[in-house]
Amino acid sequence: MKLQTTAAVAASFLFSYDLVSAAPTPERGVLDPLFAISTLGGMTFKISQVPNSKFYGARKGRGPMAIARAYSKYGAAVSDDLLATIEQILEELGLLQNPGAGNDTTAAPEGEVAATPAMFDSEYLCPVQIGTPPQTLNLDFDTGSSDLWVFSSETPASQVAGQTVWNIGQSSTAKLLTGQTWSISYGDGSSSNGNVYSETVSIGGVTVVNQAVESASNVSVSFTQRPDTDGLVGLAFSSINTVQPTQQKTFFDNAMTELASPLFTANLKASEPGNYNFGFIDTSEFTGAITYIAVTTSSGFWQFTAEGFEVGTSGAVSASHQGIADTGTTLLLLPDQIVAAYYEQVPGAVNDASAGGYTFPCTATLPDYTAIIGSYSGVIPGEFINFAPVDGNTFADATTCFGGIQAAPAGFPFAIYGDVFLKSQFVVFHGGNTALGLANKRL
């Protein structure tokens, strides 16, 4: 009975104009001249990350939280042992009954969107303007989903704990899409759902008119308990948008024709600000050439084939598997045998069920991990794989640490290449060619 209560509490924290109207159309916005280019008459904009003032200094618990959220996002079960560990950590940090810090937004430079790491460094948030006059909400950019959903004036007050809500009645351009609804279910059994509106949405200097905005009339408790997250902008393919009976296009799909090039890039970094660029490739952000990999779109994700891996300098190993590039997942989740092969090279590493995965002595020197994807070799430095302390609030006072490489859910059809991998690479998400571009960069 105690374990059931523990699981329920911890799981709840995790996740924590009619149809005949005109199709969504992008409008030109005012851009900082630094980011505007005239080629093809297209638009560009840059999203720069800035430090998150609400980031908790105590980082204990980032490992278990990260793997549990990833599993729940993709509908995989989270073990009772792990949920019990999460509850204990949250209680120690004083977060179990505390929804968190307040929500505020700092004005960003014209033509640029500031992004901030969310609690536990699990995602990046960006100010997005919705409605007329514009209302600014902090949303998560997620290449692992395809819904643009927000807390709104339709969200019950009991499910709002500091989030900024989109006030539908205060927007002159919000129009209900009659009969359209959305629903997202999570592995912990919770869900978020609600109505769908046609609305004006602006990100950076690009505005899309008649963008589908999904209003939350019910929100998973886990999102309620994350007051710095007002919703989500999905950047996967529109085929996995959850609106029924008529699927809706993502913001990127609607904006592509207005961009100078139909792509966006991710230049995420470890322990310092990075950025997303839409519509152009900044050649100063990578070294060498970009290698383009064919993307399989049938799953709705940015899915590709990885041919193998190398641990340290031990030699390349053939281990073909499917993977997806997901900016909304923190860890690199790989097939069991690859993860085991990596930690075999780490003295003292053990697979700890209560921690949610592999841990090791914090004093261990971790080998690099190289992902072999087509003709590209993407190296993750060993120090990037030391993800979080387990038994201390900081690395300085911890003896056991949690790895940034962990096992994907059992039976899952693909590996999840999250931020642990993406922060070590320059990545191009090319919507026009449905390809993924990868390049090395200075770390």
C-alpha positions as CSV (number, residue, x, y, z in Angstrom):
1,M,0.0,0.0,0.0
2,K,2.8,2.4,0.9
3,L,4.5,1.6,-2.5
4,Q,1.3,2.4,-4.4
5,T,1.0,5.7,-2.7
6,T,4.6,6.5,-3.4
7,A,4.3,5.6,-7.1
8,A,1.2,7.8,-7.5
9,V,2.8,10.8,-5.9
10,A,6.1,10.5,-7.8
11,A,4.4,9.7,-11.1
12,S,2.2,12.8,-10.8
13,F,5.2,15.0,-10.5
14,L,6.8,13.6,-13.7
15,F,4.2,14.6,-16.2
16,S,4.0,17.0,-14.0
17,Y,-13.1,29.7,-37.7
18,D,-14.4,26.4,-38.7
19,L,-12.6,23.7,-40.8
20,V,-13.7,25.4,-44.1
21,S,-11.6,28.5,-43.2
22,A,-8.4,29.4,-45.0
23,A,-5.3,27.3,-44.3
24,P,-2.7,28.7,-41.9
25,T,-0.6,31.4,-43.6
26,P,2.7,32.9,-42.4
27,E,3.2,36.6,-42.3
28,R,6.5,38.5,-42.5
29,G,7.8,39.9,-39.2
30,V,10.4,42.5,-38.3
31,L,13.8,40.9,-37.9
32,D,17.1,42.0,-36.5
33,P,19.2,42.8,-39.6
34,L,21.9,40.4,-38.3
35,F,19.6,37.5,-38.9
36,A,17.6,38.6,-42.0
37,I,18.7,37.4,-45.4
38,S,17.3,38.2,-48.8
39,T,17.9,34.9,-50.5
40,L,14.6,33.7,-52.0
41,G,12.9,36.5,-50.1
42,G,12.7,34.3,-47.1
43,M,12.8,34.9,-43.3
44,T,15.2,33.7,-40.6
45,F,15.2,33.9,-36.9
46,K,17.5,32.9,-34.0
47,I,16.6,31.5,-30.6
48,S,19.3,32.1,-28.1
49,Q,19.4,30.3,-24.8
50,V,20.0,32.2,-21.5
51,P,20.5,31.0,-18.0
52,N,17.3,30.0,-16.1
53,S,16.9,32.0,-12.9
54,K,14.6,29.3,-11.6
55,F,17.0,26.4,-12.0
56,Y,17.5,24.6,-8.7
57,G,21.0,24.7,-7.4
58,A,20.7,21.3,-5.9
59,R,21.0,18.8,-8.7
60,K,20.5,15.6,-6.9
61,G,17.7,13.7,-8.6
62,R,18.3,14.9,-12.1
63,G,19.2,11.3,-13.2
64,P,16.1,9.5,-12.0
65,M,13.9,12.4,-13.0
66,A,15.3,12.5,-16.5
67,I,14.9,8.8,-17.3
68,A,11.4,8.6,-15.7
69,R,10.2,11.5,-17.7
70,A,11.6,10.1,-20.9
71,Y,10.0,6.7,-20.3
72,S,6.7,8.3,-19.5
73,K,6.8,10.6,-22.5
74,Y,6.9,7.6,-24.8
75,G,4.4,5.5,-22.9
76,A,6.8,3.1,-21.2
77,A,6.3,1.9,-17.6
78,V,8.3,3.5,-14.8
79,S,9.3,1.0,-12.1
80,D,7.9,1.3,-8.5
81,D,11.5,1.3,-7.2
82,L,12.4,4.4,-9.4
83,L,9.1,6.2,-8.4
84,A,9.9,5.6,-4.7
85,T,13.4,7.1,-5.2
86,I,12.0,10.1,-7.0
87,E,9.5,10.8,-4.1
88,Q,12.3,10.6,-1.6
89,I,14.5,13.0,-3.6
90,L,11.6,15.5,-4.0
91,E,10.9,15.3,-0.3
92,E,14.6,16.0,0.5
93,L,14.6,19.0,-1.8
94,G,11.4,20.4,-0.4
95,L,9.6,20.0,-3.8
96,L,7.1,17.3,-3.0
97,Q,4.3,19.6,-2.0
98,N,5.8,22.7,-3.7
99,P,4.9,23.3,-7.3
100,G,8.0,25.4,-7.7
101,A,9.1,28.9,-8.4
102,G,7.0,31.6,-10.0
103,N,6.9,32.3,-13.7
104,D,8.2,35.5,-15.3
105,T,9.5,36.3,-18.8
106,T,12.4,38.6,-19.6
107,A,12.0,40.6,-22.8
108,A,14.1,39.3,-25.6
109,P,15.9,41.3,-28.3
110,E,13.9,42.1,-31.4
111,G,13.9,39.2,-33.9
112,E,15.4,36.8,-31.3
113,V,13.8,34.5,-28.8
114,A,15.5,33.8,-25.5
115,A,15.4,30.2,-24.3
116,T,15.9,29.1,-20.7
117,P,16.6,25.6,-19.3
118,A,13.7,24.3,-17.2
119,M,13.9,22.8,-13.8
120,F,16.4,19.9,-13.6
121,D,17.8,21.0,-17.1
122,S,15.3,18.7,-18.8
123,E,14.2,21.0,-21.6
124,Y,14.6,24.5,-23.1
125,L,11.8,27.1,-23.0
126,C,11.2,29.9,-25.4
127,P,8.9,32.9,-25.3
128,V,6.1,32.6,-27.9
129,Q,3.5,35.2,-28.7
130,I,-0.1,34.0,-29.1
131,G,-3.2,36.0,-30.1
132,T,-4.1,39.6,-30.8
133,P,-2.9,41.5,-28.9
134,P,0.0,39.1,-28.4
135,Q,0.2,37.2,-25.1
136,T,3.7,35.8,-24.2
137,L,4.0,32.2,-22.9
138,N,7.1,30.2,-22.2
139,L,6.9,27.0,-24.3
140,D,9.1,23.9,-24.7
141,F,10.5,23.3,-28.2
142,D,10.3,19.5,-28.7
143,T,11.4,17.6,-31.8
144,G,9.9,14.5,-30.2
145,S,6.2,15.6,-30.5
146,S,3.9,17.5,-32.8
147,D,1.3,19.4,-30.8
148,L,1.3,23.1,-29.9
149,W,-0.6,23.1,-26.6
150,V,-0.8,25.6,-23.8
151,F,-2.3,26.3,-20.4
152,S,-5.3,28.6,-21.1
153,S,-8.3,30.2,-19.5
154,E,-10.1,26.9,-20.1
155,T,-7.6,25.1,-17.7
156,P,-9.2,24.5,-14.3
157,A,-7.8,26.8,-11.6
158,S,-6.9,23.8,-9.5
159,Q,-4.5,22.7,-12.3
160,V,-2.7,26.0,-12.7
161,A,0.2,26.7,-10.3
162,G,2.1,29.7,-11.5
163,Q,1.9,29.1,-15.2
164,T,1.1,32.0,-17.6
165,V,-2.2,31.1,-19.3
166,W,-3.4,32.0,-22.7
167,N,-6.6,34.1,-22.1
168,I,-8.8,33.1,-25.1
169,G,-11.4,35.8,-24.4
170,Q,-8.8,38.5,-24.6
171,S,-7.7,37.6,-28.2
172,S,-9.6,39.0,-31.1
173,T,-8.2,36.4,-33.5
174,A,-9.0,33.2,-31.5
175,K,-11.6,31.0,-33.2
176,L,-12.8,27.7,-31.9
177,L,-12.4,24.8,-34.3
178,T,-15.7,23.2,-33.7
179,G,-15.6,19.5,-33.0
180,Q,-11.8,19.3,-32.9
181,T,-10.1,18.0,-29.7
182,W,-6.7,16.8,-28.7
183,S,-5.4,14.4,-26.1
184,I,-1.9,13.2,-25.1
185,S,-1.5,10.2,-22.8
186,Y,1.7,9.4,-20.7
187,G,3.2,6.3,-19.4
188,D,2.2,7.1,-15.8
189,G,-1.4,6.9,-16.8
190,S,-2.0,10.7,-16.8
191,S,-3.1,12.8,-19.8
192,S,-3.5,16.3,-21.1
193,N,-6.4,17.2,-23.4
194,G,-8.8,19.9,-24.5
195,N,-10.2,22.1,-27.3
196,V,-8.5,23.4,-30.4
197,Y,-8.5,27.0,-31.7
198,S,-7.3,28.7,-34.9
199,E,-5.0,31.6,-33.7
200,T,-2.2,33.9,-34.6
201,V,1.2,32.7,-33.3
202,S,4.6,34.5,-33.5
203,I,8.0,33.1,-32.8
204,G,11.0,35.4,-33.4
205,G,10.1,37.4,-36.5
206,V,7.8,34.9,-38.1
207,T,4.0,34.9,-37.6
208,V,1.6,32.2,-38.6
209,V,-2.1,33.1,-39.0
210,N,-4.6,30.3,-38.4
211,Q,-2.1,28.1,-36.5
212,A,-3.8,25.4,-34.5
213,V,-3.4,26.1,-30.8
214,E,-4.5,23.4,-28.4
215,S,-6.1,24.7,-25.3
216,A,-5.7,22.5,-22.2
217,S,-9.0,21.9,-20.4
218,N,-7.2,19.1,-18.4
219,V,-3.5,19.0,-17.6
220,S,-1.4,16.1,-16.2
221,V,-0.5,16.9,-12.6
222,S,3.2,16.7,-13.6
223,F,2.8,19.8,-15.8
224,T,0.9,21.6,-13.1
225,Q,3.8,21.1,-10.9
226,R,6.2,22.7,-13.4
227,P,5.2,26.4,-13.1
228,D,7.9,27.6,-15.6
229,T,6.4,25.6,-18.5
230,D,3.3,27.1,-20.1
231,G,3.0,24.5,-22.8
232,L,4.8,22.9,-25.7
233,V,5.7,23.6,-29.4
234,G,6.1,20.2,-31.2
235,L,8.7,20.1,-34.0
236,A,8.3,16.5,-35.1
237,F,6.3,15.8,-38.2
238,S,2.6,16.7,-38.4
239,S,1.5,13.1,-39.0
240,I,1.7,12.4,-35.2
241,N,-0.3,15.5,-34.2
242,T,-3.0,14.3,-31.8
243,V,-5.9,16.5,-32.9
244,Q,-9.0,14.5,-33.9
245,P,-10.9,14.1,-36.2
246,T,-8.6,16.3,-38.3
247,Q,-4.9,16.4,-37.7
248,Q,-3.3,19.9,-37.7
249,K,0.0,21.1,-38.9
250,T,2.9,22.1,-36.7
251,F,4.2,25.7,-36.5
252,F,7.3,24.7,-38.5
253,D,5.3,23.0,-41.2
254,N,3.1,26.1,-41.6
255,A,6.1,28.5,-41.5
256,M,8.4,26.6,-43.8
257,T,7.3,28.3,-47.0
258,E,8.1,31.7,-45.5
259,L,11.6,30.7,-44.3
260,A,14.6,31.4,-46.5
261,S,15.4,27.6,-46.3
262,P,12.9,25.0,-45.0
263,L,15.0,24.0,-42.0
264,F,16.0,24.7,-38.5
265,T,19.2,24.0,-36.6
266,A,20.0,23.1,-33.1
267,N,23.3,24.2,-31.6
268,L,22.8,23.2,-28.0
269,K,25.7,23.3,-25.5
270,A,26.7,21.9,-22.2
271,S,26.7,24.3,-19.2
272,E,26.4,27.4,-21.4
273,P,23.9,29.0,-23.7
274,G,23.3,27.6,-27.1
275,N,20.7,28.4,-29.8
276,Y,18.2,27.3,-32.5
277,N,18.2,29.0,-35.9
278,F,15.2,28.8,-38.2
279,G,15.6,29.3,-42.0
280,F,19.4,29.4,-42.2
281,I,22.6,27.6,-41.4
282,D,25.3,29.6,-39.5
283,T,28.6,28.3,-40.8
284,S,30.4,29.7,-37.7
285,E,28.6,27.2,-35.5
286,F,30.2,24.0,-36.8
287,T,33.5,22.7,-38.2
288,G,34.1,20.6,-41.3
289,A,31.2,19.5,-43.5
290,I,27.6,18.7,-42.7
291,T,26.7,15.0,-43.3
292,Y,23.1,14.6,-44.3
293,I,21.3,11.4,-43.2
294,A,18.0,10.2,-44.7
295,V,15.1,10.5,-42.4
296,T,12.3,7.9,-42.1
297,T,9.1,9.9,-41.7
298,S,6.6,7.1,-41.3
299,S,6.9,7.1,-37.5
300,G,6.3,10.9,-37.4
301,F,9.7,11.4,-35.7
302,W,13.1,12.6,-37.1
303,Q,14.1,8.9,-37.4
304,F,17.3,7.6,-38.8
305,T,19.5,4.5,-39.0
306,A,22.6,4.4,-36.8
307,E,25.2,1.8,-37.9
308,G,27.2,1.3,-34.8
309,F,29.3,2.9,-32.0
310,E,32.8,3.1,-30.5
311,V,33.7,3.3,-26.8
312,G,36.9,5.4,-26.3
313,T,39.4,4.2,-28.9
314,S,38.6,0.5,-28.7
315,G,37.4,0.3,-32.3
316,A,34.1,0.6,-34.1
317,V,31.4,-1.9,-33.4
318,S,28.6,-2.8,-35.8
319,A,25.3,-2.4,-34.1
320,S,22.6,-1.2,-36.5
321,H,19.5,0.3,-34.9
322,Q,16.9,3.0,-35.5
323,G,17.1,6.3,-33.6
324,I,15.3,9.6,-33.3
325,A,16.6,13.0,-32.6
326,D,14.6,14.4,-29.7
327,T,15.4,17.9,-28.1
328,G,12.7,17.2,-25.6
329,T,14.5,14.3,-24.0
330,T,17.6,15.0,-21.9
331,L,19.4,11.6,-22.0
332,L,20.8,9.4,-24.7
333,L,18.7,6.2,-24.5
334,L,20.3,3.3,-26.5
335,P,19.7,-0.5,-26.9
336,D,20.7,-2.5,-23.8
337,Q,23.7,-4.2,-25.4
338,I,25.2,-0.9,-26.4
339,V,24.7,0.6,-23.0
340,A,26.2,-2.5,-21.3
341,A,29.2,-2.4,-23.7
342,Y,29.8,1.3,-22.7
343,Y,29.7,0.8,-19.0
344,E,31.9,-2.3,-19.2
345,Q,34.7,0.2,-19.8
346,V,33.8,2.2,-16.7
347,P,35.4,0.8,-13.5
348,G,32.8,0.4,-10.7
349,A,29.8,1.0,-12.9
350,V,26.6,-0.8,-11.9
351,N,23.0,-1.0,-13.2
352,D,21.1,0.3,-10.2
353,A,17.3,-0.2,-10.4
354,S,16.5,2.3,-7.7
355,A,18.5,5.0,-9.4
356,G,16.8,4.2,-12.8
357,G,20.0,3.1,-14.6
358,Y,23.7,2.9,-14.6
359,T,25.7,4.7,-11.9
360,F,29.5,4.8,-11.3
361,P,32.0,6.3,-8.9
362,C,32.2,10.1,-9.5
363,T,36.0,9.8,-9.6
364,A,35.8,7.5,-12.6
365,T,37.2,8.8,-15.9
366,L,34.5,8.1,-18.5
367,P,35.5,7.1,-22.1
368,D,34.1,9.1,-25.0
369,Y,31.2,7.6,-26.9
370,T,31.1,7.8,-30.7
371,A,27.8,7.3,-32.5
372,I,28.3,6.1,-36.1
373,I,25.4,7.3,-38.2
374,G,25.9,6.8,-41.9
375,S,29.3,8.2,-42.8
376,Y,29.2,10.5,-39.8
377,S,31.0,9.9,-36.5
378,G,29.6,12.0,-33.6
379,V,31.7,12.0,-30.5
380,I,30.3,12.7,-27.0
381,P,33.2,13.6,-24.7
382,G,33.3,11.4,-21.6
383,E,32.8,14.4,-19.3
384,F,29.5,15.1,-21.0
385,I,28.2,11.6,-20.0
386,N,28.7,12.3,-16.3
387,F,25.1,13.5,-16.0
388,A,24.3,14.0,-12.3
389,P,25.2,13.3,-8.7
390,V,23.3,10.5,-7.0
391,D,24.2,10.7,-3.3
392,G,25.0,14.4,-3.1
393,N,23.5,17.7,-4.1
394,T,26.5,18.6,-6.2
395,F,29.3,16.7,-7.9
396,A,31.7,18.0,-5.3
397,D,30.0,16.3,-2.4
398,A,28.8,13.1,-4.2
399,T,30.6,9.8,-4.4
400,T,28.2,8.1,-6.9
401,C,27.1,9.6,-10.2
402,F,24.4,8.9,-12.8
403,G,25.3,8.3,-16.5
404,G,23.8,10.3,-19.4
405,I,23.7,7.1,-21.5
406,Q,21.0,4.7,-20.4
407,A,18.9,1.9,-21.8
408,A,15.9,2.7,-24.0
409,P,12.6,1.0,-22.8
410,A,12.4,-2.7,-23.4
411,G,11.0,-3.5,-26.8
412,F,11.1,0.1,-27.9
413,P,11.4,0.4,-31.7
414,F,14.1,3.1,-31.7
415,A,16.8,4.7,-29.6
416,I,16.2,8.2,-28.3
417,Y,19.1,10.6,-29.1
418,G,18.4,13.3,-26.6
419,D,20.4,16.3,-25.4
420,V,23.3,14.4,-24.1
421,F,24.1,13.5,-27.8
422,L,22.7,16.7,-29.4
423,K,24.8,19.1,-27.2
424,S,27.9,17.5,-28.7
425,Q,26.8,18.0,-32.3
426,F,25.6,20.7,-34.7
427,V,22.2,19.4,-36.0
428,V,20.1,20.4,-39.0
429,F,16.5,19.4,-39.1
430,H,15.8,19.8,-42.9
431,G,12.0,19.8,-43.6
432,G,12.4,20.4,-47.3
433,N,14.6,17.3,-47.9
434,T,13.3,15.4,-44.9
435,A,16.9,14.8,-43.8
436,L,18.9,15.2,-40.6
437,G,22.3,17.0,-41.0
438,L,25.1,16.4,-38.5
439,A,28.4,18.1,-38.1
440,N,31.2,18.4,-35.5
441,K,31.6,21.6,-33.6
442,R,33.9,23.2,-31.1
443,L,33.1,22.0,-27.6
